[in-house]
Amino acid sequence: MAGKPNVLKTMHDLTPKQRKFVDIYVSEFGLISKTEAAKRAGYVAKDPHTIASKLTNPNRNPHVVRYLEKKIAEAKNKYANPLRSFKRFEKFGDEAAKGKQYAAAINAEFRSGQLAGMYVDKKEITNTTLEGMSREQLEKRFAELESKIGEATNIIDVTPEEISE
């Protein structure tokens, strides 16, 4: 007797191999391929790539894909939680301090502070162009330039003359 059609299967209908495949794939997401996860889950075939492809095809195995999406969402929530990071930094810092590795303990404390927003790397860029100067600064700068020119006395004066009527 045949089982349920794939479209009617739920996550409760997963086989142990399917569940193992998803668990392995999610736990090492980005480090291994779907094919490697299928091999580790115990699937043996001439072409494990085809099996992995079928397992993650929503038209062929929607129940496996739903379980995969659920596990990925759980992993995202786990790793997106800043409290988890604070706890890990605290643990690393405490262990480093116990081992008298003070540089590592200080670094863990610093990273924890960065995560909390206590240490912000602030950089300021100042423009020293003419547009950014006040009138007094401009006059001072022009005076410096005039003193540098100094011996060039043959400069033509282009100051406008007053027109008398």
Helices and strands as residue ranges (DSSP letters): G 6-8, G 11-13, H 16-27, H 34-41, H 48-55, H 62-79, H 82-98, H 102-116, G 130-132, H 135-149
